[in-house]
Amino acid sequence: MKRHLRVVIESPYAGDVETNVTYARRAMHFALLAGAAPFASHLLYTQCLDDKDPDERELGIAAGLSFVADCDETWVFTDYGISEGMRRGMKAAVVAGRPIRKLFIGRNP
């Protein structure tokens, strides 16, 4: 069985959450169609943690950064800019020596 490229998805979450979730799902779709195995902790962990609670937000970010330590690349989707959380993910990628790709897929229709 072919091993898929494991990629971290970085996209905005806070702010206009509805728009940002739709955008993150599109980023995941893009990565899957590209043959990658994407992971977006901000889509997963916000289903059980409160992103507005600073302690729970920090817990989710820390868990996500731990999980992606063995990923191959970080894909940063920049159509809506780069948030502080995305910057943290990019810094973690640099520290881990993980390549970063900046991508545009167009804003949500």
C-alpha positions in Angstrom: 0.0 0.0 0.0 1.3 3.4 -1.0 2.2 5.8 1.9 0.5 9.2 1.5 2.4 12.4 2.3 1.3 13.4 5.8 0.6 17.1 5.8 -0.4 19.5 8.5 -3.1 21.9 7.4 -2.8 25.5 8.7 -5.7 27.8 8.1 -7.6 30.4 10.2 -10.1 29.3 12.7 -11.0 32.1 15.1 -13.0 35.2 14.0 -15.6 34.2 11.4 -15.6 30.6 12.5 -18.3 29.5 10.0 -16.4 30.8 7.0 -13.1 29.6 8.4 -14.4 26.0 9.0 -15.7 25.9 5.5 -12.4 27.1 4.2 -10.5 24.5 6.3 -12.7 21.8 4.9 -11.9 23.0 1.4 -8.2 22.9 2.3 -8.5 19.3 3.5 -10.4 18.4 0.3 -7.6 20.0 -1.8 -5.0 18.0 0.1 -6.8 14.7 -0.2 -7.3 15.2 -4.0 -3.6 16.0 -4.2 -2.9 12.5 -2.7 -1.9 13.7 0.7 -3.1 12.5 4.2 -4.0 15.9 5.8 -4.5 16.7 9.5 -6.2 19.8 10.7 -6.2 19.9 14.5 -8.3 23.1 14.6 -11.2 21.2 12.9 -10.9 18.2 15.2 -10.1 19.5 18.6 -12.6 22.4 18.5 -15.4 19.8 18.4 -14.6 18.9 22.0 -12.7 21.9 23.4 -13.8 25.5 23.7 -11.6 27.7 21.5 -12.7 30.8 23.5 -11.4 29.4 26.8 -7.6 30.2 26.8 -6.7 27.1 28.7 -8.7 24.8 26.4 -7.4 26.6 23.3 -3.8 26.1 24.5 -4.5 22.4 25.3 -5.8 21.9 21.7 -2.8 23.7 20.2 -0.3 21.7 22.3 -2.1 18.4 21.4 -2.1 19.3 17.7 1.6 20.3 17.7 2.4 17.0 19.4 0.4 14.9 17.0 2.0 16.5 13.9 5.6 16.0 15.0 6.0 13.2 12.5 4.2 14.8 9.5 6.1 15.3 6.3 5.1 18.9 5.4 3.1 21.8 6.6 0.6 23.4 4.1 -0.4 26.9 4.9 -3.6 28.1 3.2 -3.3 31.9 3.0 -6.3 33.2 1.2 -7.6 34.7 4.4 -4.2 35.7 5.8 -2.1 34.1 8.5 -3.4 34.0 12.0 -1.4 33.9 15.2 -2.3 30.2 15.6 -1.0 29.5 12.0 2.2 31.4 12.9 2.7 29.1 15.8 2.2 26.1 13.6 4.7 27.5 11.1 7.3 28.1 13.8 6.8 24.5 15.0 7.4 23.3 11.4 10.6 25.3 11.2 11.9 23.9 14.5 11.0 20.4 13.3 12.7 20.9 10.0 9.4 20.3 8.2 9.0 22.0 4.8 6.3 24.7 4.6 4.2 25.2 1.5 2.0 28.3 1.2 -1.1 27.7 -0.9 -4.0 29.7 -2.4 -7.2 27.9 -3.2 -9.5 30.9 -3.4 -11.9 32.3 -0.8 -15.1 30.4 0.0 -17.7 30.7 -2.7 
